[in-house]
Amino acid sequence: MKLNMGKADRGIRIVAAIVLLVLAFSTEFAEAGILHWLFIAVAAIFAITSIVGNCPLYAIFGIRTCRV
């Protein structure tokens, strides 16, 4: 599996994942059911893709944000 995400992209996704988890667990905004689970799912996807360094959607559309 080739890397297709650059360092900046990966960092932004980690920050977005943290923000989504904070919204899901510490605010009343996402306390009502489906939105809570949606935030958790998106945060998990962002975290996994940034740790692995490969985004399947980027591969489908031929996008690369890394220099390698």
Distance bins in CASP14 RR format, pairs under 12 A and 6 or more apart:
PFRMAT RR
TARGET T0000
AUTHOR 0000-0000-0000
RMODE 2
METHOD distances of the structure
MODEL  1
1 49 0 0 0 0 0 1 0 0 0 0 0
1 52 1 0 0 1 0 0 0 0 0 0 0
1 53 0 0 0 0 1 0 0 0 0 0 0
1 54 1 0 1 0 0 0 0 0 0 0 0
1 55 0 0 0 0 0 1 0 0 0 0 0
1 56 0 0 0 0 1 0 0 0 0 0 0
1 58 0 0 0 0 0 1 0 0 0 0 0
1 59 0 0 0 0 1 0 0 0 0 0 0
2 52 0 0 0 0 0 1 0 0 0 0 0
2 53 0 0 0 0 1 0 0 0 0 0 0
2 54 1 0 0 1 0 0 0 0 0 0 0
2 55 0 0 0 0 0 1 0 0 0 0 0
2 56 0 0 0 0 0 1 0 0 0 0 0
2 58 0 0 0 0 0 1 0 0 0 0 0
2 59 0 0 0 0 1 0 0 0 0 0 0
2 62 0 0 0 0 0 1 0 0 0 0 0
2 64 0 0 0 0 1 0 0 0 0 0 0
2 66 0 0 0 0 1 0 0 0 0 0 0
2 68 0 0 0 0 1 0 0 0 0 0 0
3 9 0 0 0 0 0 1 0 0 0 0 0
3 10 0 0 0 0 1 0 0 0 0 0 0
3 49 0 0 0 0 0 1 0 0 0 0 0
3 50 0 0 0 0 0 1 0 0 0 0 0
3 51 0 0 0 0 0 1 0 0 0 0 0
3 52 0 0 0 0 1 0 0 0 0 0 0
3 53 1 0 1 0 0 0 0 0 0 0 0
3 54 1 0 0 1 0 0 0 0 0 0 0
3 55 0 0 0 0 1 0 0 0 0 0 0
3 58 0 0 0 0 0 1 0 0 0 0 0
3 59 0 0 0 0 0 1 0 0 0 0 0
3 64 0 0 0 0 1 0 0 0 0 0 0
3 65 0 0 0 0 1 0 0 0 0 0 0
3 66 1 0 1 0 0 0 0 0 0 0 0
3 67 0 0 0 0 1 0 0 0 0 0 0
3 68 1 0 1 0 0 0 0 0 0 0 0
4 10 0 0 0 0 0 1 0 0 0 0 0
4 49 0 0 0 0 1 0 0 0 0 0 0
4 50 0 0 0 0 0 1 0 0 0 0 0
4 52 0 0 0 0 0 1 0 0 0 0 0
4 53 1 0 0 1 0 0 0 0 0 0 0
4 54 1 0 1 0 0 0 0 0 0 0 0
4 55 1 0 0 1 0 0 0 0 0 0 0
4 56 0 0 0 0 1 0 0 0 0 0 0
4 57 0 0 0 0 1 0 0 0 0 0 0
4 58 1 0 1 0 0 0 0 0 0 0 0
4 59 1 0 0 1 0 0 0 0 0 0 0
4 60 0 0 0 0 0 1 0 0 0 0 0
4 61 0 0 0 0 0 1 0 0 0 0 0
4 62 1 0 0 1 0 0 0 0 0 0 0
4 63 1 0 0 1 0 0 0 0 0 0 0
4 64 1 0 1 0 0 0 0 0 0 0 0
4 65 1 0 0 1 0 0 0 0 0 0 0
4 66 1 0 0 1 0 0 0 0 0 0 0
4 67 0 0 0 0 0 1 0 0 0 0 0
4 68 0 0 0 0 1 0 0 0 0 0 0
5 11 0 0 0 0 1 0 0 0 0 0 0
5 12 0 0 0 0 1 0 0 0 0 0 0
5 13 1 0 0 1 0 0 0 0 0 0 0
5 14 0 0 0 0 0 1 0 0 0 0 0
5 46 0 0 0 0 0 1 0 0 0 0 0
5 48 0 0 0 0 0 1 0 0 0 0 0
5 49 1 0 0 1 0 0 0 0 0 0 0
5 50 1 0 0 1 0 0 0 0 0 0 0
5 51 0 0 0 0 0 1 0 0 0 0 0
5 52 0 0 0 0 1 0 0 0 0 0 0
5 53 1 0 1 0 0 0 0 0 0 0 0
5 54 1 0 0 1 0 0 0 0 0 0 0
5 55 1 0 1 0 0 0 0 0 0 0 0
5 56 0 0 0 0 0 1 0 0 0 0 0
5 57 0 0 0 0 0 1 0 0 0 0 0
5 58 1 0 0 1 0 0 0 0 0 0 0
5 59 0 0 0 0 0 1 0 0 0 0 0
5 63 0 0 0 0 1 0 0 0 0 0 0
5 64 0 0 0 0 1 0 0 0 0 0 0
5 65 1 0 1 0 0 0 0 0 0 0 0
5 66 1 0 1 0 0 0 0 0 0 0 0
5 67 0 0 0 0 0 1 0 0 0 0 0
5 68 0 0 0 0 0 1 0 0 0 0 0
6 12 0 0 0 0 1 0 0 0 0 0 0
6 13 0 0 0 0 0 1 0 0 0 0 0
6 49 0 0 0 0 0 1 0 0 0 0 0
6 50 0 0 0 0 1 0 0 0 0 0 0
6 53 1 0 0 1 0 0 0 0 0 0 0
6 54 0 0 0 0 0 1 0 0 0 0 0
6 55 0 0 0 0 0 1 0 0 0 0 0
6 58 0 0 0 0 0 1 0 0 0 0 0
6 63 0 0 0 0 0 1 0 0 0 0 0
6 64 0 0 0 0 1 0 0 0 0 0 0
6 65 1 0 1 0 0 0 0 0 0 0 0
6 66 1 1 0 0 0 0 0 0 0 0 0
6 67 1 0 0 1 0 0 0 0 0 0 0
6 68 0 0 0 0 1 0 0 0 0 0 0
7 13 0 0 0 0 0 1 0 0 0 0 0
7 14 0 0 0 0 0 1 0 0 0 0 0
7 50 0 0 0 0 1 0 0 0 0 0 0
7 53 0 0 0 0 1 0 0 0 0 0 0
7 65 0 0 0 0 1 0 0 0 0 0 0
7 66 1 0 0 1 0 0 0 0 0 0 0
7 67 0 0 0 0 1 0 0 0 0 0 0
7 68 0 0 0 0 0 1 0 0 0 0 0
8 14 0 0 0 0 0 1 0 0 0 0 0
8 15 0 0 0 0 0 1 0 0 0 0 0
8 50 0 0 0 0 0 1 0 0 0 0 0
8 65 1 0 0 1 0 0 0 0 0 0 0
8 66 0 0 0 0 1 0 0 0 0 0 0
8 67 0 0 0 0 0 1 0 0 0 0 0
9 15 0 0 0 0 0 1 0 0 0 0 0
9 16 0 0 0 0 0 1 0 0 0 0 0
9 46 0 0 0 0 0 1 0 0 0 0 0
9 49 0 0 0 0 1 0 0 0 0 0 0
9 50 1 0 0 1 0 0 0 0 0 0 0
9 53 0 0 0 0 1 0 0 0 0 0 0
9 54 0 0 0 0 0 1 0 0 0 0 0
9 55 0 0 0 0 1 0 0 0 0 0 0
9 58 0 0 0 0 1 0 0 0 0 0 0
9 63 0 0 0 0 1 0 0 0 0 0 0
9 64 0 0 0 0 1 0 0 0 0 0 0
9 65 1 0 1 0 0 0 0 0 0 0 0
9 66 1 0 0 1 0 0 0 0 0 0 0
9 67 0 0 0 0 0 1 0 0 0 0 0
10 16 0 0 0 0 0 1 0 0 0 0 0
10 17 0 0 0 0 0 1 0 0 0 0 0
10 46 0 0 0 0 1 0 0 0 0 0 0
10 47 0 0 0 0 0 1 0 0 0 0 0
10 48 0 0 0 0 0 1 0 0 0 0 0
10 49 0 0 0 0 1 0 0 0 0 0 0
10 50 1 0 1 0 0 0 0 0 0 0 0
10 51 0 0 0 0 1 0 0 0 0 0 0
10 52 0 0 0 0 1 0 0 0 0 0 0
10 53 1 0 0 1 0 0 0 0 0 0 0
10 54 0 0 0 0 0 1 0 0 0 0 0
10 55 0 0 0 0 1 0 0 0 0 0 0
10 58 0 0 0 0 0 1 0 0 0 0 0
10 65 0 0 0 0 1 0 0 0 0 0 0
10 66 0 0 0 0 1 0 0 0 0 0 0
11 17 0 0 0 0 1 0 0 0 0 0 0
11 18 0 0 0 0 0 1 0 0 0 0 0
11 19 0 0 0 0 0 1 0 0 0 0 0
11 46 0 0 0 0 1 0 0 0 0 0 0
11 47 0 0 0 0 0 1 0 0 0 0 0
11 49 0 0 0 0 0 1 0 0 0 0 0
11 50 1 0 0 1 0 0 0 0 0 0 0
11 51 0 0 0 0 0 1 0 0 0 0 0
11 53 0 0 0 0 0 1 0 0 0 0 0
11 65 0 0 0 0 0 1 0 0 0 0 0
12 18 0 0 0 0 0 1 0 0 0 0 0
12 19 0 0 0 0 0 1 0 0 0 0 0
12 46 0 0 0 0 1 0 0 0 0 0 0
12 49 0 0 0 0 0 1 0 0 0 0 0
12 50 0 0 0 0 1 0 0 0 0 0 0
12 55 0 0 0 0 0 1 0 0 0 0 0
12 65 0 0 0 0 1 0 0 0 0 0 0
13 19 0 0 0 0 0 1 0 0 0 0 0
13 20 0 0 0 0 0 1 0 0 0 0 0
13 42 0 0 0 0 0 1 0 0 0 0 0
13 43 0 0 0 0 1 0 0 0 0 0 0
13 44 0 0 0 0 0 1 0 0 0 0 0
13 45 0 0 0 0 1 0 0 0 0 0 0
13 46 1 0 1 0 0 0 0 0 0 0 0
13 47 1 0 0 1 0 0 0 0 0 0 0
13 48 0 0 0 0 1 0 0 0 0 0 0
13 49 1 0 0 1 0 0 0 0 0 0 0
13 50 1 0 1 0 0 0 0 0 0 0 0
13 51 0 0 0 0 1 0 0 0 0 0 0
13 52 0 0 0 0 0 1 0 0 0 0 0
13 53 0 0 0 0 1 0 0 0 0 0 0
13 54 0 0 0 0 0 1 0 0 0 0 0
13 55 0 0 0 0 1 0 0 0 0 0 0
13 58 0 0 0 0 0 1 0 0 0 0 0
13 65 0 0 0 0 0 1 0 0 0 0 0
14 20 0 0 0 0 0 1 0 0 0 0 0
14 21 0 0 0 0 0 1 0 0 0 0 0
14 43 0 0 0 0 1 0 0 0 0 0 0
14 46 1 0 0 1 0 0 0 0 0 0 0
14 47 1 0 0 1 0 0 0 0 0 0 0
14 48 0 0 0 0 0 1 0 0 0 0 0
14 49 0 0 0 0 0 1 0 0 0 0 0
14 50 1 0 1 0 0 0 0 0 0 0 0
14 51 0 0 0 0 1 0 0 0 0 0 0
14 53 0 0 0 0 0 1 0 0 0 0 0
15 21 0 0 0 0 0 1 0 0 0 0 0
15 22 0 0 0 0 0 1 0 0 0 0 0
15 43 0 0 0 0 0 1 0 0 0 0 0
15 46 0 0 0 0 1 0 0 0 0 0 0
15 47 0 0 0 0 0 1 0 0 0 0 0
15 50 0 0 0 0 1 0 0 0 0 0 0
16 22 0 0 0 0 0 1 0 0 0 0 0
16 23 0 0 0 0 0 1 0 0 0 0 0
16 39 0 0 0 0 0 1 0 0 0 0 0
16 42 0 0 0 0 1 0 0 0 0 0 0
16 43 1 0 0 1 0 0 0 0 0 0 0
16 44 0 0 0 0 0 1 0 0 0 0 0
16 45 0 0 0 0 0 1 0 0 0 0 0
16 46 1 0 1 0 0 0 0 0 0 0 0
16 47 0 0 0 0 1 0 0 0 0 0 0
16 49 0 0 0 0 0 1 0 0 0 0 0
16 50 0 0 0 0 1 0 0 0 0 0 0
17 23 0 0 0 0 0 1 0 0 0 0 0
17 24 0 0 0 0 0 1 0 0 0 0 0
17 39 0 0 0 0 1 0 0 0 0 0 0
17 40 0 0 0 0 1 0 0 0 0 0 0
17 41 0 0 0 0 0 1 0 0 0 0 0
17 42 1 0 0 1 0 0 0 0 0 0 0
17 43 1 0 1 0 0 0 0 0 0 0 0
17 44 1 0 0 1 0 0 0 0 0 0 0
17 45 0 0 0 0 1 0 0 0 0 0 0
17 46 1 0 1 0 0 0 0 0 0 0 0
17 47 1 0 1 0 0 0 0 0 0 0 0
17 48 0 0 0 0 1 0 0 0 0 0 0
17 49 0 0 0 0 1 0 0 0 0 0 0
17 50 1 0 0 1 0 0 0 0 0 0 0
17 51 0 0 0 0 1 0 0 0 0 0 0
18 24 0 0 0 0 0 1 0 0 0 0 0
18 25 0 0 0 0 0 1 0 0 0 0 0
18 26 0 0 0 0 0 1 0 0 0 0 0
18 39 0 0 0 0 0 1 0 0 0 0 0
18 42 0 0 0 0 0 1 0 0 0 0 0
18 43 1 0 0 1 0 0 0 0 0 0 0
18 44 0 0 0 0 0 1 0 0 0 0 0
18 46 0 0 0 0 1 0 0 0 0 0 0
18 47 0 0 0 0 1 0 0 0 0 0 0
18 50 0 0 0 0 0 1 0 0 0 0 0
19 25 0 0 0 0 0 1 0 0 0 0 0
19 26 0 0 0 0 0 1 0 0 0 0 0
19 27 0 0 0 0 0 1 0 0 0 0 0
19 29 0 0 0 0 0 1 0 0 0 0 0
19 30 0 0 0 0 0 1 0 0 0 0 0
19 39 0 0 0 0 1 0 0 0 0 0 0
19 42 0 0 0 0 0 1 0 0 0 0 0
19 43 0 0 0 0 1 0 0 0 0 0 0
19 46 0 0 0 0 1 0 0 0 0 0 0
19 47 0 0 0 0 0 1 0 0 0 0 0
20 26 0 0 0 0 0 1 0 0 0 0 0
20 27 0 0 0 0 0 1 0 0 0 0 0
20 29 0 0 0 0 0 1 0 0 0 0 0
20 30 0 0 0 0 1 0 0 0 0 0 0
20 35 0 0 0 0 0 1 0 0 0 0 0
20 36 0 0 0 0 0 1 0 0 0 0 0
20 37 0 0 0 0 0 1 0 0 0 0 0
20 38 0 0 0 0 1 0 0 0 0 0 0
20 39 1 0 1 0 0 0 0 0 0 0 0
20 40 1 0 0 1 0 0 0 0 0 0 0
20 41 0 0 0 0 1 0 0 0 0 0 0
20 42 1 0 1 0 0 0 0 0 0 0 0
20 43 1 1 0 0 0 0 0 0 0 0 0
20 44 0 0 0 0 1 0 0 0 0 0 0
20 45 0 0 0 0 1 0 0 0 0 0 0
20 46 1 0 0 1 0 0 0 0 0 0 0
20 47 0 0 0 0 1 0 0 0 0 0 0
21 27 0 0 0 0 0 1 0 0 0 0 0
21 30 0 0 0 0 1 0 0 0 0 0 0
21 36 0 0 0 0 0 1 0 0 0 0 0
21 39 1 0 0 1 0 0 0 0 0 0 0
21 40 1 0 0 1 0 0 0 0 0 0 0
21 41 0 0 0 0 0 1 0 0 0 0 0
21 42 0 0 0 0 1 0 0 0 0 0 0
21 43 1 0 1 0 0 0 0 0 0 0 0
21 44 0 0 0 0 1 0 0 0 0 0 0
21 46 0 0 0 0 1 0 0 0 0 0 0
21 47 0 0 0 0 1 0 0 0 0 0 0
22 29 0 0 0 0 0 1 0 0 0 0 0
22 30 0 0 0 0 1 0 0 0 0 0 0
22 39 0 0 0 0 1 0 0 0 0 0 0
22 40 0 0 0 0 0 1 0 0 0 0 0
22 43 0 0 0 0 1 0 0 0 0 0 0
23 29 1 0 0 1 0 0 0 0 0 0 0
23 30 1 0 1 0 0 0 0 0 0 0 0
23 31 0 0 0 0 0 1 0 0 0 0 0
23 35 0 0 0 0 1 0 0 0 0 0 0
23 36 0 0 0 0 1 0 0 0 0 0 0
23 38 0 0 0 0 0 1 0 0 0 0 0
23 39 1 0 1 0 0 0 0 0 0 0 0
23 40 0 0 0 0 1 0 0 0 0 0 0
23 42 0 0 0 0 0 1 0 0 0 0 0
23 43 0 0 0 0 1 0 0 0 0 0 0
24 30 1 0 1 0 0 0 0 0 0 0 0
24 31 0 0 0 0 1 0 0 0 0 0 0
24 32 0 0 0 0 0 1 0 0 0 0 0
24 33 0 0 0 0 0 1 0 0 0 0 0
24 34 0 0 0 0 0 1 0 0 0 0 0
24 35 0 0 0 0 1 0 0 0 0 0 0
24 36 1 0 1 0 0 0 0 0 0 0 0
24 37 0 0 0 0 1 0 0 0 0 0 0
24 38 0 0 0 0 1 0 0 0 0 0 0
24 39 1 1 0 0 0 0 0 0 0 0 0
24 40 1 0 1 0 0 0 0 0 0 0 0
24 41 0 0 0 0 1 0 0 0 0 0 0
24 42 0 0 0 0 1 0 0 0 0 0 0
24 43 1 0 0 1 0 0 0 0 0 0 0
24 44 0 0 0 0 0 1 0 0 0 0 0
25 31 0 0 0 0 1 0 0 0 0 0 0
25 36 0 0 0 0 1 0 0 0 0 0 0
25 37 0 0 0 0 0 1 0 0 0 0 0
25 39 0 0 0 0 1 0 0 0 0 0 0
25 40 0 0 0 0 1 0 0 0 0 0 0
25 43 0 0 0 0 0 1 0 0 0 0 0
26 36 0 0 0 0 0 1 0 0 0 0 0
26 39 0 0 0 0 0 1 0 0 0 0 0
27 35 0 0 0 0 0 1 0 0 0 0 0
27 36 0 0 0 0 1 0 0 0 0 0 0
27 39 0 0 0 0 1 0 0 0 0 0 0
28 35 0 0 0 0 0 1 0 0 0 0 0
28 36 0 0 0 0 0 1 0 0 0 0 0
29 35 1 0 0 1 0 0 0 0 0 0 0
29 36 0 0 0 0 1 0 0 0 0 0 0
29 38 0 0 0 0 0 1 0 0 0 0 0
29 39 0 0 0 0 1 0 0 0 0 0 0
30 36 1 0 1 0 0 0 0 0 0 0 0
30 37 0 0 0 0 1 0 0 0 0 0 0
30 38 0 0 0 0 1 0 0 0 0 0 0
30 39 1 0 1 0 0 0 0 0 0 0 0
30 40 0 0 0 0 1 0 0 0 0 0 0
30 41 0 0 0 0 0 1 0 0 0 0 0
30 42 0 0 0 0 0 1 0 0 0 0 0
30 43 0 0 0 0 0 1 0 0 0 0 0
31 37 0 0 0 0 0 1 0 0 0 0 0
31 39 0 0 0 0 0 1 0 0 0 0 0
32 38 0 0 0 0 0 1 0 0 0 0 0
32 39 0 0 0 0 0 1 0 0 0 0 0
33 39 0 0 0 0 0 1 0 0 0 0 0
33 40 0 0 0 0 0 1 0 0 0 0 0
34 40 0 0 0 0 0 1 0 0 0 0 0
34 41 0 0 0 0 0 1 0 0 0 0 0
35 41 0 0 0 0 0 1 0 0 0 0 0
35 42 0 0 0 0 0 1 0 0 0 0 0
36 42 0 0 0 0 0 1 0 0 0 0 0
36 43 0 0 0 0 0 1 0 0 0 0 0
37 43 0 0 0 0 0 1 0 0 0 0 0
37 44 0 0 0 0 0 1 0 0 0 0 0
38 44 0 0 0 0 0 1 0 0 0 0 0
38 45 0 0 0 0 0 1 0 0 0 0 0
39 45 0 0 0 0 0 1 0 0 0 0 0
39 46 0 0 0 0 0 1 0 0 0 0 0
40 46 0 0 0 0 0 1 0 0 0 0 0
40 47 0 0 0 0 0 1 0 0 0 0 0
41 47 0 0 0 0 0 1 0 0 0 0 0
41 48 0 0 0 0 0 1 0 0 0 0 0
42 48 0 0 0 0 0 1 0 0 0 0 0
42 49 0 0 0 0 0 1 0 0 0 0 0
43 49 0 0 0 0 0 1 0 0 0 0 0
43 50 0 0 0 0 0 1 0 0 0 0 0
44 50 0 0 0 0 0 1 0 0 0 0 0
44 51 0 0 0 0 0 1 0 0 0 0 0
45 51 0 0 0 0 0 1 0 0 0 0 0
45 52 0 0 0 0 0 1 0 0 0 0 0
45 55 0 0 0 0 1 0 0 0 0 0 0
45 56 0 0 0 0 1 0 0 0 0 0 0
45 57 0 0 0 0 1 0 0 0 0 0 0
46 52 0 0 0 0 0 1 0 0 0 0 0
46 53 0 0 0 0 0 1 0 0 0 0 0
46 55 0 0 0 0 1 0 0 0 0 0 0
46 57 0 0 0 0 0 1 0 0 0 0 0
47 53 0 0 0 0 0 1 0 0 0 0 0
48 54 0 0 0 0 1 0 0 0 0 0 0
48 55 0 0 0 0 1 0 0 0 0 0 0
48 56 0 0 0 0 0 1 0 0 0 0 0
49 55 1 0 1 0 0 0 0 0 0 0 0
49 56 1 0 0 1 0 0 0 0 0 0 0
49 57 0 0 0 0 1 0 0 0 0 0 0
49 58 0 0 0 0 1 0 0 0 0 0 0
49 59 0 0 0 0 0 1 0 0 0 0 0
49 65 0 0 0 0 0 1 0 0 0 0 0
50 58 0 0 0 0 0 1 0 0 0 0 0
50 65 0 0 0 0 0 1 0 0 0 0 0
50 66 0 0 0 0 0 1 0 0 0 0 0
52 58 0 0 0 0 0 1 0 0 0 0 0
52 59 0 0 0 0 0 1 0 0 0 0 0
53 59 0 0 0 0 0 1 0 0 0 0 0
53 64 0 0 0 0 0 1 0 0 0 0 0
53 65 0 0 0 0 1 0 0 0 0 0 0
53 66 0 0 0 0 1 0 0 0 0 0 0
53 68 0 0 0 0 0 1 0 0 0 0 0
54 60 0 0 0 0 0 1 0 0 0 0 0
54 63 0 0 0 0 0 1 0 0 0 0 0
54 64 0 0 0 0 0 1 0 0 0 0 0
54 65 0 0 0 0 0 1 0 0 0 0 0
54 66 0 0 0 0 1 0 0 0 0 0 0
54 68 0 0 0 0 0 1 0 0 0 0 0
55 61 0 0 0 0 1 0 0 0 0 0 0
55 62 0 0 0 0 0 1 0 0 0 0 0
55 63 1 0 0 1 0 0 0 0 0 0 0
55 64 0 0 0 0 1 0 0 0 0 0 0
55 65 0 0 0 0 1 0 0 0 0 0 0
55 66 0 0 0 0 0 1 0 0 0 0 0
56 62 0 0 0 0 0 1 0 0 0 0 0
56 63 0 0 0 0 0 1 0 0 0 0 0
57 63 1 0 0 1 0 0 0 0 0 0 0
57 65 0 0 0 0 0 1 0 0 0 0 0
58 64 1 0 0 1 0 0 0 0 0 0 0
58 65 1 0 0 1 0 0 0 0 0 0 0
58 66 0 0 0 0 1 0 0 0 0 0 0
END
